[in-house]
Amino acid sequence: MRKGKKALSLGLVSLLTVAFVAGCGNSIQQPTSSASAQPASSAASSSAAPAEDLLKFEKGTELRMATGYNSAKTGIVFDAETAGAGVTLADGKTYNSGDLKPTWVALQDKLGMKFTSVYQGNSATKEFDYWKEKLGDVDMVSGTAAKLSEFGEQGSIVNIGEYLDKMPNFKAYLEKNPIVRLSITGNVSTGAIYFSPYFDGVNDIEKMPLMRTDMVAKLLDGDGQFTAAASGTTAAPVYQPFMPTSGKVDIDVVKKDGKSTEKVTKDYGAYGNIVEKMNAKGAMSGVDAVNMLREYIDKTYNNYYGTTRSDLFCGQNAAWDVDELVALLRCVVSNAQTLNGTDKIQGVFTREENNLARRSDMFRFAGVLFGVRGLESRQDYLYVGNDGKLHDARQEQATYDALKKMNDMVKEGLISEAFVNNQEENTKKYLENELGFMHYDYNQTQTIYNQPEDSKTLKPGEKYMAVMVPVSKWNDGKSETYMRFTESWRSVKTDGWGISKAGVGSDTNKLNACLKLIDYAYSPEGIILMSYGPDAFIKKGETFKFNGEDMPVIADATRAELWEKAKGNYTNYARMYLGSTLSFMKSQAFEYQCTTEVGREGAGYISNAIALGTIKHPELALASNSWYTSVPTVLPTTKADNDQINSYTNLTKQFSTSKGDDQVNVLVDLIAKGSAEGFSGADTVKNDYQGASYLQIKEQAWEELQNFYKTLK
């Protein structure tokens, strides 16, 4: 056992509602307007004791807020660029640079304190670093969970846990969700809480594959042979089969009507593995490639998909795997003339090809394609193995085998040239020029390009939509099996807001005002305000069913403004103009309403699959089979531990997922280039990069966390 206090921060969140927003979260019912239903925003009146009776402060008490999301545009006040000469919003009011955003005006009026922004416009890490030596100049400050807990242990951040009896809404939330209470505990001896947690959707899928499904249908559907006036040729084959080349594999799928499940069989004896067959033929015309894939689908699935073969990839009953995807990509890139009238089309791309934070989605996609854990982890590259211990994907050969196969796809021209060369391209350009086929990303923000309001990026009949998570070979500890599994599962965010002890000092007014703000944000009324913004942006008295609850419907003017000012991106609009979704508890009901019809269709298929159990995922609790336990977002490492880990500079420098020209990620390089200078794989990480020592520290912290959990039962 290590000496010193153990700081336990964000992780192991267990919320009772399993949800999936079509777009970026939660399983929902089809919304129906209900003008007579009680608006969710009025539900706050049913909470226990009013927070104002327990947290008294003088009206007009000033709070200096060093808080925001990650830039000057996403603080509580308007920045000069966003406000311009004055910006008029859907509430009919005009806001200027330095004015509080509507959500914060409403909070100020409702709660009675005064907000003054001193936010420097940084990420949580940099913002806290800016203030850590002058915490007397701020009252509330953004920071990472780890930093706020570390400085809380040093006596610089207020222990919110001491005031839970005065915070009825926050306390009730923690009592209803006991593992959330565990997850934000900063000290396992005292039970201290040093920050308010941020939930940007919980217990739902985050990222998913998206495809130009109209292109798939054009290539695969219909009677008879595929023909084309002109086609190119496939490249000389490099990629080798991942799936079996003989025998049968049974896969659980959701039936086409979405109501129940059934088994479909991949019968490799009927035709053979499609990649193996294509490779044996070598480079071929795009027409021949399509007809081979059509014949494979008909025979391998015993005509299960009929003439709508595109359902293998795009339907509710999809059962595609990585080999079938490679075959499809070969068909796509060799039939550019048919698909877009040019000589070139890019297969798999990333949202911003010269942004490492987005380029990293390529190795995350590799994880779900090839059955590799840890590439989409909640913390670093860690996951809980079937032995109950932590594992690091960077130190396992399976990771590098998967990346090698991705590089084989690069060599065949199946991954975009701009990704390979780190050039400036993005989703919008790929789609509006019909030059890109698919990528792996958030549904709501990427399917907005189907909407006519976005200058018709996609033309009538074109469709960019989420498709089912692929079948792959996974080992969950019971046996090696073929199934769908996603590690892209939402948990508590790594950032939060803390109260500066030096800032509030002995001023009870300031302390109570800070506590009141946090408590109100977890009330039913507060959740609506912090998600939707003020009442002026909502249709009065009109609600719809979302996860079984009545939730507000956004005003028509809000919807129009969302497109005018943020091109349909709900999150950007909420943060930049309304000042909502900056922290605390975010409801996904607003975002759901902003998802395009096409976005809801694809995400609805995935939602059904999750609900019916054909897509497995990590559990935000200590699962009976530890392989399904989500790794905590932050582990209870001590300052000495953190200092030691920080000295392992290559583990940070060589595996960055941050935007910046000076950032490096060898996993991205291995996909794009096939090699990385001075890097030879798992052994380099274990030995040269001190990965083994890193994992030992993290594993010890994980064991302490589990022991602490037992004391709370």
N, C-alpha and C positions, 0 to 999 in steps of 0.2 A: 504494500500500500504506500502511495506517495505521501509525503508530508505536506502540510498546508491545506488550506481550504480548497474545496472542489467546486469550481464554478460550472453550473449546469445551465446551458442555454438552449434555445430553440431546437426542437426535434420531437419525434414520436407524437405527432398530433393525431388525436383520434376524435373526429367529429361523428355524430350519430347519423347525419343525413348523407347518404351516398348520392352524389350529384354529378351532373355533367352538363355544363352550359354548352349549347350548340355554338361553337365558335371558339371559346376558350374556357370551357368548363361545363358543368353540371347537367345530369339527366333530368329532363323537364317534360312536362306535359304540353301538348299543343295549346298555346295560349288562347283563351276566350275572354272577350271583354265582359265585365260585370259591373255595370254602373251602380248597381244597388249594393254591392259588397262593400264592407268596411275597408277603407284604404289602410294599407299596412302602416302608413306613417302615423295613424292615430292609435296604433297598438301600444305606444309607449305609456299611455295612461293606465295600462293594466299592470305595470311593473310595481314591485313591492313598495318600499319607502322612497319618496322623491329624493333625488340626490341633493337638491338644494337645501333640504332640511338637515342634511348631515354634513355638508361641506359649505359652510357659510363664508362669504367673502364680500368685501366692500364693492359695490357696483362701480365699474370703471377701472377695476384693478388691471394694471398693464402687465401683459405677458410678452416678453421678448423672445420671439420664435426663430430659432436657427433651424428651421424645418422645411422640408420639401421632398421632392422625389429624387431627381438626379441632375437638374440643370436649372438655370435662372428662369426658364420658361415654365417649370413645373413647381413653383413655390406657391405660397399662399397669397402673393400679390402679383399683379401684372408687371411683366418686364417691358422695357421700352419697345422691343421688337414686336411683341405680340399685341401690345396696346396701340402702337403707332400713334396717330394723331387723335386717338380715341376710338374704342371699339364698342359698338352697340350690340347687345346680345338679345336673345329671345325673350328676356324679361322686360325688354323695352328700355333698359338703362344703358347709359354710356359709361365706360370705364377707361381710365387713363393710367399711364405708367405710374406704379407705386400704389394704386388703389387695391384694396382687398378684393379678392375674387368672390363671386356671389355666395359660394358655400360659407366662406369665412365672415362675410357680412351677416349672413343669417345666424351663424354661430354666435357672433358678437352680440347681435340683438337678442337672441334666445337666452344666452347664458349670462350676459351682463358684464363679461370681462372685455378688455380692449387688447387687440392683437397688434403688435408691432413687429414687422419682419426684419430680421437681421441676417437672414439666410444668404450665404455666399454663392449659392447656385451650384453646389458640388454634389457628387455621389455621397452616400452615407459615410463611407470610409474617409474621404477627403474632407467632408464637412466637419466631422468630429475632430479630425486631426487639426483643422484650423482653430477650433475653439478649446481644445483640451488644456492649453496653458492659460486660458482666460475665461474659464467657466463662470466667473463672477459677472460676466457681461451678458449672459443669456439665462433664460429660465427653462426653456425646453429646447432640446437639440437632437438632430438626427444622428444616427450612428448604427454601426452593425451590432447585432446581438452580442457578439463576442467582446467588442470594445466597450459597450455600455456595461456589460457584466463585469469586465475586468476593472473598469474605473469605479463601478459600484462597490466592488470589494475593497477598493482603496479608499472609499469614503467620499467620492466625488459625485456620485449619482444617488438620488433618493431611492430608498427601498419602498416601492409601492406596496409590497406585501404587508407592511405595517398598518396600512390604511384600508384594507379590503372591507372591513366592517362599515366603512363610510362610503363605500362604492358599490351599492346594491346591484347595479346592472352588470358591472364587470365581475363581481363576486358570483352572481348567479350564473353567468356564462361559464366561469371556471368550474363551478360545482356541477353544472350539467355536463361538462366535458373535462373530467378529471385529468386526462393525460395532457391536455393543454396546460393545465396548472403545473404539471410536472415539467413540461417542455420549456416553460419560461422561468423556471426556478434557477436563480443565479448562484445559490449556495446550498448544498445538500444538508448542511448542519442547521442553518437558520431559516431556510425556506424563503430567502429573500427574492424579490422580483425587481429588476432594475430597468425594465422598459415595457412599453405597451406593444404587444405583438401586432404584426401586419399580416392579414390574410388576403391574398389576391386570388381568391378561389381556393378551395380546399377539397381534397379527396376526389379529384377528377383528373381526366387526362389533359395534358398540356399540348404537346405537339403531335402531329400526325402526317402521313404522306398525303400530298395533294397532286392531282393529275389533270391534264386536259382530257377529260373523259370523252369528249366528242371525237378526239383523235383516235382513242382506243376503239370506239364504236365504228369509225370509218374504216379502220384496218381489219377488224375482226368479225363484224356482224354481217349477216346476210347469207343467202343460199349460194351455192356454187363456189367457183374459184375467185380469188381476189385478182383484179386486173388493174393496171395503171398505164396511163399514156406514157409516163416517163418515171423511171426510178433509178436510184443509185445502187451501190453495192455495199454489202457489209464488209467490215474490216477483217483482216486475217484474225481468226479466233485466238484469244489469249486466255480469257476467263475459263476455268474448268468447273465442272458441276460441284455444287455444295449439297444438294439434296440427293436421295438415292438414285441409282441407275437401274435398279431392278426391284421386284417385290411390290408391295402395296402399303400405302399409308392412309389411315382413316383420320379425317379431320372433322371436328365439330363446327358446324356453321349455323347461322341463323337462317331460317327459312325466308324465302323471298318476301312473304307477307309480313315479316318482322315480329311474328307472334310467338314462335317457338323455335326449337333447334332440331337439327337432323345431322346425320353423318354423311359426308361425301368421301369417296375413295379416289386417291391418286393411284391409278393402276399402271405402274411403270412397265409391266409386262405387255401391255396392249400396244404401246408405241415406243417406249423408251424415254429416257431423260431428254428433254428438248435441247438442252445445251450440248449434251454428248452427241446428239443427232446432228445438230447444226455444225458442231466442230468437225465432225467427220466429213462433212461436205465442203468445209472451208469457206472462203469468201464466196458470196452468192448475190444474186440480184435481190433488191428489196421485195419484189413481187414473190420470188421463191421463198424468202424468209417468212413472209406473212402467211403463205399457204402452208408452210411447214408448221407454223404455230397453230393455225386453224385446225389442221389435221390432228396435231398433238392434243388440243383441247377436246375435240370430239371423241377421240379414242381413249385418252387417259381418264376422262370423266364420264365415259359411256354415254355421251350426248346429254349429260345432265344440264348443260347450259343451252342446249339447242342452238338456234341461229343467233342468239344474243350472247355470243362468246365473251363480249366485253364485261359481262357480269362476273367473270372469274376475277377481274381486277376491280371493277367499279360498283358491283351490286351489293345489296344487303347480304347475299349469300356468297360473297367473294371468298376464295380460298387460295389466293396467289402466294407464291413464295419467291425467294430471290432468284432462283434459276429461271422461273417463268418471267420475272421482271427483266432479267438480262436479255432473254429472247425477245420480249416486247420492245425493249430499248433498241435492240438491233434492227427491229422492224421500223421503229420510229425514225431513227437517224438515216436509214437507207431509203426512206420514202418521203423526203422533204418536199419534193415536187407535188406529191399528192396532198400533203398536209398543209403546206403553206406557200407553195408555188415558188420556192427558192431552192437553192442547192444545198442548204445547210439548216439543220435544226439541232438545238442542244438538248441532250437527254435529261440528266439530273443537274440541277443548279442550286445555288443558295440565294437567300434573299438579297444580300449585298455581297458581291463576289470579292470585294477588296476590304471587307470588314471582318477581322478575325473572329469577333463575337458571333457573326452569322456564319462564317466559313466553318466554324466548329460544329455546326449542325450536320455537316457531312459525316463526321465520325460518330455523331449521335445516331444518325440514320444507319450507319454500319452496324451499330449494336443491335438494333431491332431487326435488321436483315439477317444477321449471322448468329443471333442468339448469344450475345456477349453482354454480361452485366457490368455496371460501373461506368459506362460511357455516357450515361445520362443521370448521374447521381445527384442527390440533394446536397452532397458535400464532397468536394474534390472529385476523386474517381473511386470512391469507396462503395462497397455494398456488403450486406450481411450474407454470409454463405450458409449452405445447408448444415455446416458444422457449428453454427451460432457465432462464429468469429467474423471479424472484419477482413475484407480482402480489397486489394487495390488493383483496378483494371490495368494500370500502367505496369504492373509487375507480373502479368500473366500472359502466357504465350498466345492464348486464344485471341487476345486483342490484336496482336500483330499479324496473326493469320487472317483475321477479318480485314485489316487495313491493306494487306497484300492483295486480297481479292478485289478490294475497291480500286487499288492501283491497276489491276488487270483490266478493270472496266475503263479506267482512264486511257490505257493503252489502246483500247478498242474505239475510243472516241465517244463513249457513252456518258461521260461526265463532261460538263461544259468547259470549253477552252478558257473562258474568263476565270473560272475557279482555279484551274490548273496554273494559270499565269498571274493570278492575283490582280485582275483587272477590274475596272469600274463598270459593273453591270448590276442590274437589280430586277426583282420580280416584275415590276411594272413594265420595264422596257422589253423584257422577254415576252410578256403576254401581249402587250399592245402591238408588237411587231411580229407576233406569232412565231417567235424563234426559240421558245422554251417549252419543255414538256412537263416537268414535274420537279417538286422539291419537298422538303420536310420542314414544317413550320406550324405556327398558330393558325387556326382556321379563320377566326373572325377578321383578323387584319389582312389576310391574304385573299380571301374570297370576296372582298369588297370590289375587286376588279371585274366581277361579274355585273356590277350595278351600272345602269345607264348613266347615273349622275356623275360617274367618274370618266366623263368624256368618252364613254363607250370603249374602254380599253379592250374588252372582248366584244366581238360582233354578234349579232343574233345567231343563235344556233351553236355558238362556242360556249364551253362550260369548263370552268376550273373549280374542282371540288375535292373535298377530303375523301379518301378511299380507305378501305379497311386496313388495319394493322396486318402485316404479313405473317404467314405461318413460318416458323423457324424451328430449329432443333435446340431445345433448352434442356438443362439438367437441373431440376428443382430439388434434387436430393433424394427423391423417391426413385426416379429412373430418368433416363434420357428419353425425352418425348418430343413429338412434333405438336406444337400448339402456338397460339398467339399470346404474346406477352409484351407489355410495354413498361418501361422504366420511367417514362415521361409522366410522372404522377405528382400532382400538386401537394405541397405541404406548406408549412409556415415559411414566410419570407425570412431572409437573413437580416433584414433591416428593421429598425423600430425607432421610437422616440423616447428619450429619457428626460427626467427632470433634474436640472443642475442644482446640487445642494448649495453651492456657493452663490448661485443666482438667486434662488428664493430666500436663502439665508434664514433669518428668524421671522420673516414676514409670513404669518399664517394666511393672510389674504392671497398672496402669490401661490403658496403651496396648495391651498384648497382650490384655487382657480385651475391650477394644472391638473389636479386629481379629478376635478369636476369635468374637465374637458375629456379626459380619458374615459371616465365612467359614462358620460353622455354618448360617446361614440359607440358604446356597446349596448345602448338602449335600442329598442325597435325603431323609435323615431330617429335616433342618431345614425343607425345603420343606413336608413333611407337617405338622409341628408348627406352623409359622407360618400354615398354611392351615386345618387341621382342629382345632387345639388338641391337648391331651394324649390318650394312649391310652384313657383312661376314656370319651371321647366317641366312640370308634370301636368297631365290632364286631370282636372279636379274631379274627384269622385269616381274615376274610372280605373279599374284594376284588371289584372289577368292572373290566371293560375300558373304559378311557377313553383315547382317542387311542392305542390299541394297547398301553397299559401297564396293569399291575395297580395299581389305586388302592383305598384303604380305603373301606369302606362305613360310613356313620355309624350310630351306635347308635340303637335305637328310642327310647330316652329322650331322646337329643339331638334327634331329629326332633320329638318331642312338645313338648320345651322350646322349640324354635325357634318353634313356633306360639303357645305359651303366653306367651312373653316378648317376641317380636318380630313376631308376626302373620305368620310365614312369610318375613320379610325376612332372608335369610341374612347379608347384609353387616352389617346392624345387630346381629344376634345375635352374629356372630363378633367384631365390634369392641367391643361394649358388655359382653358377658358372658365370652367366651373370651379376649379380648385378642389374637386372631389377626388376620391381614390388615391390620395397621397399617402395614406397610412390607415391603421386600424382595420375594421372589418368591412370588406367590399362584397356587396351582393352582386351576383352575376346577372340579375334580372334585367338591368339596364342594357348590359352588353348583349344579352340574348336578343333584345328587340332591335339591335343595330346590326345583327348578322343578316346577310342577304339570304334570299330564299334558297339559292344554290348552296350557300354555306350551311344552312339548317338541314338541308337534305343529306349531305354527306355526313355531317356530324351526328345526325339522327340515326344513321345506320350504325355508326360506332357506338352511340349511346345504347342502342338496343343490344348490341353484342356484349357490351360491358354488363348491362343489367341481366342478361341471360347467361352470363358466365363463359362466353366463348372467347373473350379477351381477358386474360389474367393480368394482374398488376400488383405492385407492392401494397401492403397494408400499413396504415398509419398507426400501428400499435405493435405490441410484441406478439407476432403471429405464432400459432402452434407449430408451423413449419417455418423455421427462422429465415429460410430463403426468401420468403414473402414479406419479411419485415423491412419497412422503409428505413434507410439509414438516417439518423438524426441530422438535422440541418447544421447544428453545432454540437460538438461534444464537450464534456466538462474537463478540458485541459487547463492546467495551471499556467500562470505567467511564465514559470521556468520552462514548462513544456513548450509553450508558444514561442519563446525565445529560441529554444533549441530547434524547433521546426523551421522558424524563420532563417536560421543559419544554413539550412539546406537549400541554398539559392537556386540550384538547377531545377528542383521540383516545382518552384514557382515560375522561374524564367522560361523554362522549356515547355511548360504546359499551360500557358496563359490562354484564357478565353475572353480577354478584354480587347476592346477596339484600340487601335493605335499602330502607327507605322513601325514602332520599335518592338512590337509584341511578336512572340514566337510560340507556335505549338507544333511539336514534332509529330503529333498524330495527324494534323492537317498536312504537314509536309510529306509524311509517308504515303498518304493517299495521292497527293498531287504529283510528287516527284519520285516516289518509290524508295527514298532514302532521306536521311537527315544527317548533316555533318557531325561526325564524332559520336553517332548514336547507333547502337547495335541491338536495341530492344530491351526486353525485360531485365536482363542481367545488368545493363547500363543503369537502369533505374534503381535496382536493388542495391548495387554496390557503389557505382560512381556517384549517383545522385542521393545516396543515403536513404533510399526508399524503404529498406528493411527497418531502419531505426525509426523512421517516420511512422510506419505501420505499427510498430511495437508500442509507441506512445499512444496512438489512436486506439489501439485494441485495449490497452489498460484503462483508458478513459471510458470506453464502451462497457467494459466489465463493471466499472464503478457506477455507471448510469443504471445498469440492470439491477445492481444490488440496492441502489437507492429506490428504484421503482418498487422493489419488494417491500420496503418499509412503509410505502403508502397504501398498500392493499389492506 
